Amino acid sequence: MRKLIETRGLKKIYKLRKGLFSPRVEICAIDGVDLEIQEGETLGLVGESGCGKSTLGRVIIRLEDPTEGKVFFDGQDLTALPPVELKPFRRKMQIVFQDPYNSLNPRKKVLDILSEPFLIHGILKGRRERLEKVRELLQKVGLPEDSLYRYPHEFSGGQRQRIVIARAIALNPAFIVADEPLSALDVSVQAQILRLFVELQESLNLTYLFISHDINVVGYIATRIAVMYLGKIVEMGPKEEVLKRPLHPYTEGLLRAVPSLEVGKRILPPFSGDPPSPTAKPRGCPFLPRCPRAWAPCRDANPPAKEVAPGHWVACFLYE
């Protein structure tokens, strides 16, 4: 398969001020991330809230600029391009945000919302052509034609997310960042939207970075899974390997936290405690304060990523 997305040493640091006269503090939301996404696959990115998942997705498609590192799309270094030269790549990379209501302009009808990408990029300049294309998009995402002249507030949450997905695929992109697209939806609707993502990937040959805090959801749709903690990828590998043979204690804790409906099944407690403040990360391994299997080397250094099995990487001193 062809490598579509690659990041090298990617960092994103925010400088914030707690008060008017207080000094600025640095928050490292992404801390040296290296990953590759092959054409046609889905990389599932999972981790707790605040670990940097969404920031990573936005930086990859250059909605935000990285502080350090590089992002490559099909071999082209996006970080070396000025904003004016990024426009052709905007057609090839799209994003589906978490909240479909805030993702849509409440003052515009669906026809205008879905026509906007074509107007911005100078495609389908005739109104009739745009109308036919928007009808085709609605059909692809499972919405009736009478949706054209309705406003976002007239739809349910699941229907609004279908509109957002229709907008994302309007320009025939190659890569889509799905930033927790199910978390604002009812459970019954989540399954429908998840199936829609799978169907669109098969019919349009899409490549996904699918971000979620739910490792079960990621396990359903992903080809590979990357586990993120405090801005770092701590484990990455084929989904069967990560789900059935997790290597990092953090991944094990995420899997133990998944509810089970099996009667009589003994539920092991997940890891305890909260993630440390991103402004005061612990010395050594970032998972050290919560890790039940920490030992001496974890206190002094950050573990490097190591390939333990073919394609299965982990950043943990237990595998040195």
N, C-alpha and C positions, 0 to 999 in steps of 0.2 A: 504493500500500500504506500501511497505517496504521503509524505509528511506535510500537513497543511499549516499547523500552528506550532511554533516553538518559542519558548522563553528561556533566556539565559541570565542567571543572576538577577532576577527581577526584584526590585525594591520600590516600596512606596512609603515615604515618611511624611507625616503631617506635623506641622509646627503649630501648636495651639497655646493660647494664653488663658489661664484659669480666671484671672481677674485683670482689671484695668492696669494695675501697676506691678503685677507679678511677671516673672520672667517666662519666656516661652518654653514649653516642654515638647519633646519630640515623641511621636507615636509611630512606631514602625508597624504599619498595617500589613505589609508584605515584606518578608525578610529573606531575600535570596532564593526565589523560586525558579527551579528548572523543571520544565515539563515539555512533552511533545504530544500532539494530537494528530492522529492519522486521518486522512480523508475518509469520510463515510462512517467513522466510529463515534461513539458517545463516551466522553470522559466524564464520569460522575465525580463531583467535588463535594465532599461532605465534611461537616464539623459543626461545633457549637456556634451560637450567635456571637458575633464579634471577633471571630477568628481571622477574618480577612477574605472570606470567600467572594463576597460581592465586589469588593475592591479589586481583587484579582481579575474578575470577569470584565470590569469596566476598563482596567488598564490594558488588558489584552486587545480590546477593540478600540483603544485610544479615546475613550470618553474622558479618561484622565491620563495625564502624562506620568510616566514612571520617574522616580527619583534617580534610580540607577538601573542598569541592565538593558536588555534588548528584547524586542518582540518581533518575530518573523512570521509573515503570512506568505505561504507558498514560496519561501526563499527570499522575499523582499523584507528588508529591515524597516519596519514601520516607525521605529523610534528616530530614524534618520530623516524622516520626511516632514516638511513644514505642513501646516494645516491645509493650505491650498492644494497640495499634492496628495492629500489623504482622501479627497472626495471620491475618486474612482474606487477606492477600497471600501468606502462606506456602503456601496452597493453590495459588496461581497460579504460583509460582516454586519449582523444585526443583533438586537437584544430583545428579549421578552422580560419585562420587569415583574416584580413580585406583586404589586398592587395594580390590577387592571383599571380600576376607577381613576386613580391619579395618573395613569399612563395615557389617558385619552382626554382630548380637549372637550369639556362639557358643552361648549357653545357650537360645536360643529356636528353635522350629521355624518353618519357612517360613510356615505358616498364621498364627502369632502375629506374625511380622515384617511380613507384608503386611496384617494386620488393624489394626496399630497406628495408621496415619494416620487411619483412620476413627474410631477411639476417641478420638484426640486432638482431632479437629475435631467430634466429636459427630454423625457421619454413620453410617448403617446400624447402628443400635444393636442390632438383633437378630442373634444368632449365625448363624442360617441365611442371612440376607441377606449378611453378611460372607463366609461360606463360598462362596456363589455368585459374589460379586464377585472373590474371590481366585482361584477356578477360572478365571474369565474373564481375569484378569490373566496367569495362568500360560500360558494358551492364546495370548495376544497376544505373549508373549515367547518362545514355542516350548519350554516346559517341560511334561513330563507331569504328570498330576493326582496321581500318587503322590509328587510332590515336597512335598506339603502337610505331611506329618508327618515330614519329615527335617530334620536340622540342617545348618548351613552347611558344616561340615567334611566332609560326605558328598558334596559336589559338586566338580566341577572348577572351575578359575578362570573359564572362560567361562560355565559355568552359574551360578556365584555372581554374575557381572556381570549376567546376565539377571535374577536375583532383584532386584538393586539397581535395575535399569532398571524392573522391574515396580513396585517401591515408588515410584519417581519419578513414574510416570504414574498412580498409583492415584487421585489426587484430580483428575484431568483438568486438569493445569496448562496454562498457555499458553506458559511459558518454562522451558527447562531449560539449566543450565550443565553441560556434559560436561567434567569436569576430567581430561584425559589418560586417558580410560576404556579405552584399548587398551594402554597401556604395560606393564601387569603380565601381559599375556596372550601366549600363543604366537602366532606369525605366522599360522598356519592358522586360529586362532580369531579373530584380529583382523578378518579379512575378513567372517566371519559376524556379528560384533557390529556392524560398520560397516553392513552391509546391514540389520540390524535397526533401527538408528537411522534410516536412510532410509525404511524401510517404516512405522515408527511416525510419522514426521513427515508422511508423505503421508496416512495414515489418520486421524491425530488433529489435524492442522493445528498442529503444534508449531513453536516458534521456538527455535533453538539458539544458544548461545555454545559453540563446540566448540574446546577448548583442546588443543594438542598441540605437541610439539617436532619432529614429523615433517611437513614441508611437503607431502610427497606425500599423506599421509592427509588433511590439510586440503584439498588440491586436489581430492580425490575428493568430499568431502561438502559443502564450503562453497559459498555463493553469492558471498560476498565474503571477502577475506583481510585481516587486520590483522597487521602485523609489529611485535613489541615488543622493545625493547632498553633495559635498565637503567631500567625503569619508564615508558618513553615509547613511544607509538605512532610509529614512524618511517616507516611506509608503510601505506596502506590503499586498497583498490580492488577492482573486480571480479576474480574469481579468474583469468580468462583474461588480463587485463592484468598482474596481479602475477606470474603464473607465466611468461608469454611475454615480457613487456617490463618486467622489474623496474627500478625507478628508483634505489632506495637501494643503496649498496655492500654494506650488511649483508644485504639480501634476495638480492643476487647471490651472496654467499658462502654463504648457506643453500642456494641451489639448486645451487651447485657441489659442496656436500658430499653431495648425494644420490648413492648408488652407482648405477652403470649396468651393465647386463648386455650391452650392445652390444659385440661383438668389434671391437677396433681403435679404438674411440672414444677420443679424447684427453680425459683428465680434467684439467680445470683445478684448481689447488689452491685450496681455500677460504681465507678470511682467516686470518692467523696470530695467535697470542697468545690470552690469556684475557681475559674481561671485567674491567674494573677493579673494585676493591673498592667496594661501595655506600656505604661510610663515607668514601671518598676519591675521589669522582668527579672526572674531569678538568675543567679549565676549558674552556668552549666546548662543542663538540659532544661528547656522551658516547662516540661511536664513533671519535673522533679518534685514540687510540693504535693502533688496529687498521686504520684506513682507508687503502687504497693510493692513494686519489685525493684526500686531504686537501689543502687549500690555505689561504692566509692567513686568510680570514674564519672558518674552522672553529676557529681557536685562541682567538678572542675572545668568541664568542657562541653561544648554542644556536639552531640554525636553526628558524624557525617552519614550521608546516605550510603547504604551498602546493598548490593544485589544478592539476596539470600537464595533465591530460586530464579529460574529464567523469567525475566520481566517483572519480578516481584522485589521491590525495593523497600527498605525500612531505615529510618534514622534512629537507632537505639543501640546502646552499648551492650545489651544482652546478646547481641549477635557478632560481637567482635571476635 
